[in-house]
Amino acid sequence: MSLLSEIKTKYDLADISVKLIFANVGVFAVIAIYNALYFSFNSEPASFFSNYFSLPDDLNDLIYRPWSIITYAFLHGSFMHLLGNVIVLFFTGRIFLNLLSAKHFLNYYFLGIIVGGLLFLLSYNFLPAFRNEDAILVGASAAIFSTLVGITTYVPNYEVYLFGSFKLKLWIITVFLLIAFIAGIPGPNSGGEFAHLGGALIGYIYTIQLKKGNDIGVMLTSLFKSKKQQPLKTVYKKSNPKSNKPNEVSQQRKIDAILDKISKSGYETLSKEEKDFLFSVRKK
């Protein structure tokens, strides 16, 4: 099997968080090769990708490249920037996808990109500290911290084993990172820290609404639905809402009991029946 075939096979078998890692690493590799070739022949750094796909701080520039509110999240400033994001994305994905669906993961991820980008724009256009500053935004951090804060809000007492032995509750790790973001605002990555906080904010709001039965990610997925996918006619079906309610209440109670068990003793303590039930629910 060739290297490309092996990579394709691994990609096809991967979950959504690993596929996003593939995407981020792939984009970074393409840009790195382009930049190396450009520099070799022109003796100066390339700026094409940063000029057209990073998120600018100027709203006037954004008008001419509106796609950058999404594309910025697939660019990274350095290998270490990419590596840090990939590591957090990988471990967050392991926790998230044990409890919620791949569709939810994508919703959190892309809402984090958008809201993180918007908070970056607001900070550079309305806060006095950045009035005479120029900056661009790159990196997937806002998206990743949307998923991290989202799943932390869902199961704050989920236990994580750092380095295979040191046990910490998930909320402690998340709060530590959020404090670090706030502390970094006066530093050289001010815009990036605001983007992190924007991602964290939408992740928290999403989970709070999800627990109330409101999936705000629906408004995101609806943007990508073609009109051809809409039903051509209305089908009327007689139903009795009251008959469905006891089943819904019973299912929610079972979900809450399983989440309480995860919070107290960890995901590994669930029985096969409980894991299968949780898996069937998160697929819906």
C-alpha positions in Angstrom: 0.0 0.0 0.0 1.4 3.4 -1.0 1.8 6.2 1.5 -1.1 8.2 -0.1 -3.4 5.2 0.0 -2.5 4.6 3.6 -3.2 8.2 4.5 -6.6 8.0 2.6 -7.5 4.9 4.5 -6.7 6.4 7.9 -8.7 9.5 6.9 -11.7 7.5 5.8 -11.7 5.6 9.1 -11.1 8.6 11.3 -13.7 10.5 13.4 -14.5 14.1 12.7 -12.0 15.6 15.1 -9.1 13.6 13.5 -10.4 14.6 10.0 -10.2 18.3 11.1 -6.6 17.5 12.2 -5.9 16.1 8.8 -7.3 19.3 7.2 -5.3 21.6 9.4 -2.1 19.7 8.9 -2.7 19.4 5.1 -3.3 23.1 4.6 -0.2 23.9 6.7 1.9 21.5 4.6 0.7 23.0 1.3 1.4 26.6 2.5 4.8 25.6 3.9 5.8 24.1 0.5 4.5 27.1 -1.4 6.3 29.5 0.9 9.6 27.6 0.7 9.5 27.6 -3.1 8.5 31.2 -3.4 11.3 32.3 -1.1 13.8 30.1 -3.0 13.0 31.9 -6.3 12.2 35.4 -5.0 14.5 35.9 -2.0 11.5 37.2 0.0 8.7 35.7 2.1 5.5 34.9 0.4 2.3 36.7 1.5 -0.4 35.3 -0.8 -2.1 33.1 1.8 -2.0 35.6 4.6 -3.1 38.4 2.4 -6.2 36.6 1.1 -7.2 34.0 3.7 -6.3 35.4 7.1 -8.9 37.5 8.9 -8.0 41.3 8.7 -8.7 43.7 11.5 -10.1 46.3 9.1 -13.8 45.9 8.4 -13.3 47.5 4.9 -10.8 44.8 4.0 -13.3 42.2 5.2 -15.9 43.4 2.7 -13.5 42.3 -0.1 -12.7 38.9 1.4 -15.7 37.8 3.5 -14.6 34.1 3.2 -11.8 35.0 5.6 -14.2 34.8 8.6 -13.9 31.0 8.1 -10.6 30.4 6.2 -8.4 32.1 8.9 -9.0 29.1 11.1 -7.2 26.8 8.7 -4.0 28.9 8.7 -1.3 28.8 11.4 1.6 31.1 12.0 4.2 28.4 12.9 4.6 24.7 13.3 4.4 25.1 17.1 1.2 27.0 16.8 -0.2 24.2 14.7 1.1 21.5 17.0 -0.4 23.0 20.1 -3.8 23.3 18.5 -3.7 19.8 17.1 -2.9 18.3 20.5 -5.8 20.1 22.2 -8.1 19.2 19.3 -7.2 15.6 19.5 -7.9 15.2 23.3 -10.9 17.4 23.3 -12.3 15.3 20.4 -11.9 12.1 22.4 -14.0 13.4 25.3 -16.6 15.3 23.2 -17.4 12.4 20.8 -17.9 10.0 23.7 -20.9 12.1 24.8 -22.2 14.1 21.8 -22.5 13.6 18.1 -20.1 14.4 15.2 -22.7 16.9 13.9 -22.6 18.7 17.3 -18.8 18.8 17.1 -18.9 20.5 13.7 -21.5 23.0 14.9 -19.4 23.9 18.0 -16.3 24.1 15.9 -17.6 26.4 13.1 -19.6 28.6 15.5 -16.4 29.0 17.5 -14.6 30.1 14.3 -17.2 32.7 13.5 -17.8 34.1 17.0 -14.1 34.1 17.7 -13.4 36.0 14.5 -16.2 38.5 15.3 -14.9 39.2 18.8 -11.4 39.8 17.2 -13.0 42.3 14.8 -15.0 44.0 17.5 -11.9 44.4 19.7 -9.8 46.0 17.0 -12.5 48.3 15.8 -14.0 49.5 19.0 -11.5 49.2 21.9 -9.2 52.2 22.4 -6.2 50.0 23.1 -6.2 48.8 19.5 -7.1 52.1 17.7 -3.7 52.4 16.0 -2.8 48.7 15.9 -2.8 46.5 12.8 -3.2 42.8 13.0 -4.5 39.6 11.3 -6.0 36.5 12.8 -5.0 33.0 12.0 -5.4 29.6 13.8 -8.0 27.2 14.9 -7.8 28.0 18.6 -11.3 29.7 18.8 -12.9 26.7 17.2 -11.1 24.3 19.5 -11.9 26.1 22.7 -15.5 26.3 21.6 -15.6 22.5 21.7 -13.5 22.3 24.9 -15.7 24.8 26.9 -18.8 23.3 25.4 -18.0 19.7 26.6 -16.7 21.1 29.9 -20.0 22.8 30.5 -21.7 19.5 29.7 -19.7 17.4 32.1 -17.5 19.7 34.2 -16.4 16.9 36.6 -15.2 14.5 33.8 -11.8 13.3 35.0 -8.8 13.6 32.7 -5.5 11.7 33.3 -2.6 14.0 32.4 0.6 12.2 31.4 -1.2 8.9 32.1 -1.2 9.3 35.9 -2.1 12.8 37.1 -5.9 13.1 37.5 -7.7 16.4 37.1 -11.3 17.4 36.6 -12.0 18.8 33.2 -13.3 22.1 34.5 -10.0 22.8 36.3 -8.0 22.5 33.0 -10.5 24.6 31.1 -10.6 27.4 33.8 -6.8 27.4 33.9 -6.6 28.0 30.1 -9.3 30.7 30.2 -7.3 32.6 32.9 -4.2 32.3 30.7 -6.1 33.8 27.8 -7.3 36.7 29.9 -3.8 37.3 31.3 -2.4 37.3 27.7 -4.6 40.2 26.5 -2.0 42.9 27.3 0.6 40.8 25.4 1.6 40.5 21.7 -1.3 38.2 20.8 -4.2 40.4 22.1 -6.5 39.7 19.1 -5.9 36.0 19.4 -6.8 36.0 23.0 -10.1 37.8 22.3 -10.8 35.2 19.6 -10.1 32.4 22.2 -12.6 34.0 24.5 -15.2 34.4 21.7 -14.9 30.7 21.0 -15.2 29.8 24.7 -18.3 32.1 25.1 -20.2 30.5 22.2 -19.2 27.0 23.4 -20.7 27.8 26.9 -23.9 29.3 25.4 -24.4 26.4 23.0 -24.2 23.8 25.8 -26.5 25.8 28.1 -29.1 26.0 25.3 -28.6 22.4 24.4 -29.4 21.3 27.9 -32.6 23.3 27.6 -33.5 21.4 24.4 -32.4 24.2 22.1 -29.8 23.3 19.5 -28.5 26.6 18.3 -26.3 24.8 15.8 -29.3 24.2 13.6 -29.1 27.8 12.3 -25.5 27.1 11.2 -26.3 23.8 9.4 -29.4 25.3 7.8 -27.2 27.8 5.9 -25.6 24.9 4.0 -28.8 23.1 3.1 -29.8 23.3 -0.6 -33.3 24.4 -1.4 -33.5 21.1 -3.4 -33.3 19.2 -0.1 -36.4 20.9 1.2 -39.7 18.9 1.0 -41.8 19.6 -2.0 -45.1 19.0 -0.2 -46.4 18.9 3.3 -47.5 15.6 4.7 -50.0 15.6 7.5 -49.6 13.0 10.1 -51.9 12.4 13.0 -50.0 12.3 16.2 -50.6 12.5 19.9 -47.9 14.7 21.6 -48.9 13.5 25.0 -48.0 9.9 24.2 -44.5 10.9 23.3 -43.8 13.0 26.3 -43.3 10.2 28.9 -40.8 8.5 26.6 -38.9 11.7 26.2 -38.9 12.4 30.0 -37.7 8.8 30.7 -34.9 9.1 28.1 -33.7 12.4 29.5 -33.7 11.0 33.0 -31.6 8.1 31.9 -29.2 10.5 30.1 -28.9 12.7 33.2 -28.2 9.6 35.4 -25.4 8.5 33.0 -23.9 12.0 32.9 -23.9 12.1 36.7 -22.1 8.8 36.8 -19.5 10.0 34.3 -19.0 13.2 36.4 -18.5 11.2 39.6 -16.5 8.2 38.5 -15.5 8.7 34.8 -16.6 7.4 31.4 -14.7 4.1 31.9 -17.0 3.0 34.7 -20.1 2.9 32.4 -21.5 -0.5 31.6 -21.6 -1.7 28.0 -25.4 -1.1 28.0 -25.0 2.5 29.2 -22.3 3.2 26.6 -24.5 1.7 23.9 -27.4 3.8 25.0 -25.4 7.0 25.1 -24.0 6.2 21.6 -27.4 5.6 20.2 -28.7 9.0 21.7 -25.8 11.1 20.4 -26.3 9.8 16.9 -29.7 11.4 16.7 
